[in-house]
Amino acid sequence: MRKISSLSKYAVYSLLGVFLGFLVSFLFLNKEAIYIEGNANFAEASYNSAVEKAAPAVVNIYSDQIVSKSPLSSTRSSSIFSRLGSNIKTSLGSGVILSPEGYILTNQHVIGEQALRVTIELSNASKYKAQLIGIDKGTDLAVLKILDEEVLFPSIEIADSDEVRIGDIVLAIGNPYGLGQSVSMGIISATGREFDNPYSNYLQTDASINRGNSGGALIDTKGRLVGINTLIRSSSGGSEGVGLAIPSTNALQIIGDLIQFGEVRRGWLGFSIDRLSLIRTGMLLISEVIENGPAYKGGLRVNDILTSINSEAPTYENLYKTFARSKPNEEITLGVVRGSEEIEFLIIAGEAN
């Protein structure tokens, strides 16, 4: 009986040893698998390739601008010349090269209205002089041209910003505080943000944007331009997670006019919608029609409710695109409900002042 008992114990210990060995092997192998899988995920989460693709086309901009001096409260001065008049300040910002010929898109407030001298610094630290081609105060955009006909410059690929969705990952590339090219990451927090001007249709992002980032690139994870970083909403003056960028599709509408004419030629429709009705019900209720304007001549009247815009859904986003992208003499079809009647009007856009 004792011999049988000893054999039983031996068998139990043997099985226990085999089980422990299997368990230890499993844990070690599992750790290795987790480690490999973790490295794979880490590699997938890196946006280095997107940055490497886009960064060479993002430049630093240094602009000497004329600004007006304000009168001094004291008459004491060591100069015999008047201290009123103009002064020169240097502004810094960012820009994006759009073509190998050296056309650059940036914000108008980076350049100012009277830029004396503009210096472009590429990511490889080479510097060039540039001239101002045109500005558009309505969208706060400006186009520059590098003064060198012999060099082909790295240019950025442009994505269709109309396809951008809330939650998409984006990267902001620019020159914050003059530190040099920097990259920050965030998501698209909102689209179609209106702020401070009738042509605003901003992409909102929580990617860190600070002073000096203005005019820089907002790119997607494929390294394509989806927006031009323009401003921030902040109580402190620094980034608080509410950055606004001009969508690339909107910018493209501006660039052609600035290069060809030096200014933007916009259509004018001559009507307004009721903001409160839009917020409360989502309806586009006509609140004002300018007498003898394009909409008035086309038949639109106050209290009409839009039901279609060029055969598309009556949304504020579609209305904005039609309003902001229209050109003089362009035909625009609007469907409305007036009382119990459904009517369709053809409006020929006028020219905005």
Summary of the structure (lengths in Angstrom):
residues: 353
radius of gyration: 29.8
end to end distance: 110.7
largest distance: 122.4
contacts: 1098
relative contact order: 0.11
helix: 28%
strand: 35%
